[in-house]
Amino acid sequence: MNAFEPQISDFNFEIARWRVIHTRPRCEKKMDQWLAGQALGHYLPTRRVLRSYPSKKIEFELPLFGGYAFGTFSDLKKKAVYDSGFAAGVLEVADQGSFLRQLDEIKRVLQAGLSLQECPYFRTGQKVRIHGGELKGLIGIIKRVAGSTRLVLSVDFLQRSVAVEIDSRLLSPAF
């Protein structure tokens, strides 16, 4: 046995870590409610959607990242998450700091009341920083769509992105 190999006794299975929960179809809200009911940390970013029908219009909340919910729990609670019936898989997040920063950026945009829409994930492109307004300090990738400027915010772990329309005068290159 190598002295540098981690031993099972070296791990603390009671430490809560943020994880991405791949939910069963259309179970994101149920998973989030289950986590809340278990007094576990949870986050489910949503966006408002307006659907028009011949006789009425209905507004409702849809998960921003369909098929995923976010929770913080220990390895000891992982089986309970699966047993909830709402989880298809639990994905481990290695870089907790980066993951939480990216979720916080999306949360700030939602709290500012700005509209987000899902867009393709971009790995390359010019990174920009917002230097004014409510979203000052956020870093994202610039994208131009039909004459408007959008800031793309990404969650690298999921390889998913959302975009918010922004005044390009508030942007500067990020290094």
QUIFEN-V865341 format. One record per backbone hydrogen bond with DSSP energy under -0.5 kcal/mol. CO is the residue of the C=O (numbers start at 0). NH is the residue of the N-H. Records with the same first field share a line. If there is no record, write none. Layout:
CO->NH, NH
This chain:
1->4
6->9
7->10
10->12
11->14
12->74, 75
16->72
17->92
18->20, 70
19->21, 90
20->22, 68
21->87, 88
23->26
26->30
27->31
28->32
29->33
30->34
31->35
32->36
33->37
34->39
35->38
40->71
42->69
44->63, 64
46->61
48->50, 59
50->57
55->52
57->50
59->48
61->46
63->65
64->67
66->22
68->20
69->42
70->18, 72
71->40
72->16
73->76, 77
74->77
76->80
77->81
78->82
79->83
80->83, 86
81->84
85->23
88->21
90->19
91->93
93->95
94->98
95->99
96->100
97->101
98->102
99->103
100->104
101->105
102->106
103->107
104->108
105->109
106->110
107->111
108->113
109->112
116->162
118->160
120->122
125->141
126->173
127->139
128->130, 171
129->136
132->135
134->137
137->129
139->127
140->151
142->149
144->147
147->144
148->165
149->142, 151
150->152, 163
151->140
152->161
153->155
154->157, 158, 159
159->154
160->118
161->152
162->116
163->150
165->167
166->169
167->170
169->130
171->128
